[in-house]
Amino acid sequence: MKVTIIGSGYVGLVTGACLAELGNDMFCLDVDEEKIALLNDGGVPIYEPGLKDLIQRNREAGRLVFSTDVAAAVDHADVQFIAVGTPPDEDGSADLQYVLAAARNIGRHMTGFKIVVDKSTVPVGTGDRVAAAIREELAKRGLEDLQFSVVSNPEFLKEGAAVEDFMRPDRIVLGCNNDAAGRHAKAIMRALYAPFNRNHERTFYMDVRSAEFTKYAANSMLATRISFMNELANLADEVGADIELVRLGIGSDPRIGYSFLYAGAGYGGSCFPKDVQALMRTAAASGKPMRVLEAVEAVNDAQKRVLGDKVVRRFGEDLSGRTFAIWGLAFKPNTDDMREAPSRVLARDLVSRGASLRVHDPVAMQEARRALAQDLAGIEGGFDRVTFCDAQMETLDGADALAIVTEWKVFRSPDFAQIRRRLKTPVVFDGRNLYEPAAMQEAGIEYHAIGRPAAAA
């Protein structure tokens, strides 16, 4: 099947490459000429395990094309995926300018029936706005009778496991209209996703608005679990309980389960913060404020400062002359995404108190340089006090303590004797609860985790 992807960012690239892998003829469009040039030269603008090989293999097979030619993209296929960014606006609502611009481009160039698939994460009602934008452009061309149908097909991809999530989805959500055009679109989309349903049906069919709502509801539910566990962890610190034991106790209940029950330094990335805010704005505009989500967001904002607060309690408010090592900068493992990363908050908190930093991330160093240069620009000499270390253990040299912010697998079983030897004082602040307090004490390392008893050296 011929398919066009409008937007060659994270979602667009994964969608395009994975559908090409199934034998489809994919045309990926982007207005960013540098990005398209990079992709055509064999590069990939994002880090995602398995994606580069997938793109290379399907480019060589002729099933995956990258271009900036809008007219050619619209002409290429009857199925047009919109996978552009929906960044948060100033009030936290989703900025739909890129989605609507893509819709208008389809309306300007289409000459026959099109299925317009909203793959971007968009608020409830966006399908209607996309349809209106297309109709407006068709009217300008005197083609009011030209038919199309808007479908909602939200993505459920986890950064760091996106290729696996796409190729082995736990569910596919398709929102289609119930008119003749919508039923035709549903049949085409059913055929496109048929390879994923061979063992059992994974597709949930619903109306467009319900599909749009499903994406926000899913991410907001997961964010709620994270913030609730973080609140429990902070209380466990106060009352002397161990949140890891609590997690095991409540997760064994099948009504609760173990997923997203890990306490830590807060969530970040491009999805949870943005989607929680967008759903809250939708609710407020409907006169139905979501008080639970307001608390979820507030808890998460505060949680990103918990690790810094622990450092301050241990070393004092004035950190001048102190140096701290940080392992993990990306918001989660297996990605270089620094958006809303807890490490950025910790870095600002420590540097603003006079500290110097030695930092390392297995993948996100380049993105971290850009992010921290921006974050620390308002602090005199701030960015100059950050040293980026290529080697994990190198960060410890001359540091007063180590803070772990991202749970990369390579951090799970380090040489604790070497940590103790390299640090000026053997102190570890673990924002992801990677280690056992008793084992750290036995190793001679003072250990501070999230919601777990501290261990003395």
Secondary structure as the mmCIF struct_conf table of DSSP 4:
data_model
#
loop_
_struct_conf.conf_type_id
_struct_conf.id
_struct_conf.beg_label_comp_id
_struct_conf.beg_label_asym_id
_struct_conf.beg_label_seq_id
_struct_conf.end_label_comp_id
_struct_conf.end_label_asym_id
_struct_conf.end_label_seq_id
STRN STRN1 LYS A 2 ILE A 6
BEND BEND1 GLY A 9 GLY A 9
HELX_RH_AL_P HELX_RH_AL_P1 TYR A 10 GLU A 21
TURN_TY1_P TURN_TY1_P1 LEU A 22 GLY A 23
STRN STRN2 ASP A 25 LEU A 29
BEND BEND2 VAL A 31 VAL A 31
HELX_RH_AL_P HELX_RH_AL_P2 GLU A 33 ASN A 40
TURN_TY1_P TURN_TY1_P2 ASP A 41 GLY A 42
BEND BEND3 PRO A 45 ILE A 46
TURN_TY1_P TURN_TY1_P3 PRO A 49 GLY A 50
HELX_RH_AL_P HELX_RH_AL_P3 LEU A 51 GLU A 60
TURN_TY1_P TURN_TY1_P4 ALA A 61 GLY A 62
STRN STRN3 LEU A 64 SER A 67
HELX_RH_AL_P HELX_RH_AL_P4 VAL A 70 HIS A 76
BEND BEND4 ASP A 78 ASP A 78
STRN STRN4 VAL A 79 ILE A 82
STRN STRN5 PRO A 88 PRO A 88
TURN_TY1_P TURN_TY1_P5 GLU A 90 ASP A 91
BEND BEND5 GLY A 92 SER A 93
STRN STRN6 ALA A 94 ALA A 94
HELX_RH_AL_P HELX_RH_AL_P5 GLN A 97 HIS A 109
BEND BEND6 GLY A 112 GLY A 112
STRN STRN7 LYS A 114 ASP A 118
BEND BEND7 SER A 120 SER A 120
TURN_TY1_P TURN_TY1_P6 VAL A 124 GLY A 125
HELX_RH_AL_P HELX_RH_AL_P6 THR A 126 LYS A 140
TURN_TY1_P TURN_TY1_P7 ARG A 141 GLY A 142
TURN_TY1_P TURN_TY1_P8 GLU A 144 ASP A 145
STRN STRN8 PHE A 148 SER A 152
HELX_LH_PP_P HELX_LH_PP_P1 LEU A 157 LYS A 158
TURN_TY1_P TURN_TY1_P9 GLU A 159 GLY A 160
BEND BEND8 ALA A 161 ALA A 161
HELX_RH_AL_P HELX_RH_AL_P7 ALA A 162 MET A 167
BEND BEND9 ARG A 168 ARG A 168
BEND BEND10 ASP A 170 ASP A 170
STRN STRN9 ILE A 172 GLY A 175
BEND BEND11 ASN A 178 ASP A 179
HELX_RH_AL_P HELX_RH_AL_P8 ALA A 180 LEU A 192
TURN_TY1_P TURN_TY1_P10 TYR A 193 TYR A 193
HELX_RH_3T_P HELX_RH_3T_P1 ALA A 194 ASN A 197
BEND BEND12 ARG A 198 HIS A 200
STRN STRN10 THR A 203 MET A 206
HELX_RH_AL_P HELX_RH_AL_P9 VAL A 208 VAL A 239
TURN_TY1_P TURN_TY1_P11 GLY A 240 GLY A 240
HELX_RH_AL_P HELX_RH_AL_P10 ILE A 243 GLY A 251
TURN_TY1_P TURN_TY1_P12 SER A 252 SER A 252
BEND BEND13 ASP A 253 ASP A 253
TURN_TY1_P TURN_TY1_P13 PRO A 254 ILE A 256
BEND BEND14 TYR A 258 TYR A 258
TURN_TY1_P TURN_TY1_P14 SER A 259 PHE A 260
BEND BEND15 ALA A 265 ALA A 265
BEND BEND16 GLY A 269 CYS A 271
HELX_RH_AL_P HELX_RH_AL_P11 PHE A 272 ALA A 285
TURN_TY1_P TURN_TY1_P15 SER A 286 GLY A 287
HELX_RH_AL_P HELX_RH_AL_P12 ARG A 291 GLN A 303
TURN_TY1_P TURN_TY1_P16 LYS A 304 ARG A 305
HELX_RH_AL_P HELX_RH_AL_P13 VAL A 306 PHE A 315
BEND BEND17 GLU A 317 GLU A 317
TURN_TY1_P TURN_TY1_P17 SER A 320 GLY A 321
STRN STRN11 THR A 323 TRP A 327
BEND BEND18 ALA A 330 LYS A 332
TURN_TY1_P TURN_TY1_P18 PRO A 333 ASN A 334
TURN_TY1_P TURN_TY1_P19 ARG A 339 GLU A 340
HELX_RH_AL_P HELX_RH_AL_P14 PRO A 342 SER A 352
TURN_TY1_P TURN_TY1_P20 ARG A 353 GLY A 354
STRN STRN12 SER A 356 HIS A 360
BEND BEND19 PRO A 362 VAL A 363
HELX_RH_AL_P HELX_RH_AL_P15 MET A 365 ASP A 375
TURN_TY1_P TURN_TY1_P21 LEU A 376 GLY A 378
BEND BEND20 ILE A 379 ILE A 379
TURN_TY1_P TURN_TY1_P22 GLU A 380 GLY A 382
HELX_RH_3T_P HELX_RH_3T_P2 PHE A 383 ARG A 385
STRN STRN13 VAL A 386 PHE A 388
BEND BEND21 ASP A 390 ALA A 391
TURN_TY1_P TURN_TY1_P23 GLN A 392 GLN A 392
HELX_RH_3T_P HELX_RH_3T_P3 MET A 393 LEU A 396
TURN_TY1_P TURN_TY1_P24 ASP A 397 GLY A 398
BEND BEND22 ASP A 400 ASP A 400
STRN STRN14 ALA A 401 ILE A 404
BEND BEND23 THR A 406 THR A 406
HELX_RH_3T_P HELX_RH_3T_P4 LYS A 409 PHE A 411
BEND BEND24 ARG A 412 SER A 413
HELX_RH_AL_P HELX_RH_AL_P16 PHE A 416 ARG A 422
BEND BEND25 LEU A 423 THR A 425
STRN STRN15 VAL A 427 ASP A 430
TURN_TY1_P TURN_TY1_P25 GLY A 431 ARG A 432
BEND BEND26 TYR A 435 TYR A 435
HELX_RH_AL_P HELX_RH_AL_P17 PRO A 437 GLU A 442
TURN_TY1_P TURN_TY1_P26 ALA A 443 GLY A 444
STRN STRN16 GLU A 446 HIS A 448
BEND BEND27 ILE A 450 ARG A 452
STRN STRN17 ALA A 455 ALA A 455
#
